[in-house]
Amino acid sequence: MTSGAADEADRLGELAGRLAQVRARITAGCEAAGRPADDVTLIAITKTFPASDVALLASLGVTDFGENRDQEAAPKAAAAAALGACPRWHFVGQLQVNKAASVVRYADVVHSVDKLRLVRALGSRAAGVRRQIGCLIQVNLDPDAVDAARGSGDAGRGGAGRGGALPADVLELADAVAAQDGLLLGGVMAVAPLGLPPGPAFRSLRRIAESVRAAHPGATMISAGMSGDLDEAIAEGATHVRVGTALLGGRPPFVR
Ligand SMILES: *Cc1c(COP(=O)(O)O)cnc(C)c1O
């Protein structure tokens, strides 16, 4: 074996071990919640990791991958395809309107839809390349953002920081997605607010998801839970967990 092949075999073994642990957590979470284990889809978040890791995880049966920056995701999706890995790609990061044209070329689902402008840009770009892009409305669950918008009287075009629409604006965005050719309303997504227990945040996300589903029965996805809090998310109905560190290992600091 060349040293490259030996390194790759080591990495495959490491990823297989971590994947087994994450899958065991998902299974245990589903069991505790009385849900079937195949209720929850694992999305491997590969930001900062190479396309070769995508190919290795795909060979281990991972079907869904996510990235949070277009500059990194676009070439990585192409490089993974060149290695024979053509998984479902999820875009999970804050998205600038001017990146919509690039993202609709490789992404199957965008988790971070939080502005009407973005809905329109994604819809027209998706229609332009004749693709149907799944969209999740990202919800800002940070209580400070909700208070700030209330105080300012601004109907809240999303809070600062990690992005997301205010809960009060979610239904309007969901209606807008559902009305756009080229887009399919999948459901909702959130990141638990920093420094607070995740359970109550995921519980409010679940209620918001239910109100969206009441208006749009096909919108069944709840994207919630990362390496640190996927257990709490599954307890509150998450259908998609986005896992980076627990699967791939630590990232360099300051990369979100
Ligand atoms: C990086 C990232 C994740 C994965 O985070 P980990 O803590 O490494 O599992 C999930 N969701 C989003 C939006 C991310 O940016």
The ligand as a Gaussian input file, in Angstrom:
#p B3LYP/6-31G(d) Opt

LIG

0 1
 C      -21.422000      23.651000      11.315000
 C      -22.883000      23.513000      11.350000
 C      -23.481000      22.361000      11.877000
 C      -22.697000      21.209000      12.481000
 O      -22.160000      21.596000      13.706000
 P      -21.408000      20.553000      14.660000
 O      -21.519000      21.162000      16.004000
 O      -19.997000      20.472000      14.165000
 O      -22.101000      19.255000      14.561000
 C      -24.866000      22.284000      11.852000
 N      -25.627000      23.285000      11.347000
 C      -25.086000      24.403000      10.837000
 C      -25.982000      25.465000      10.302000
 C      -23.703000      24.561000      10.810000
 O      -23.166000      25.685000      10.328000

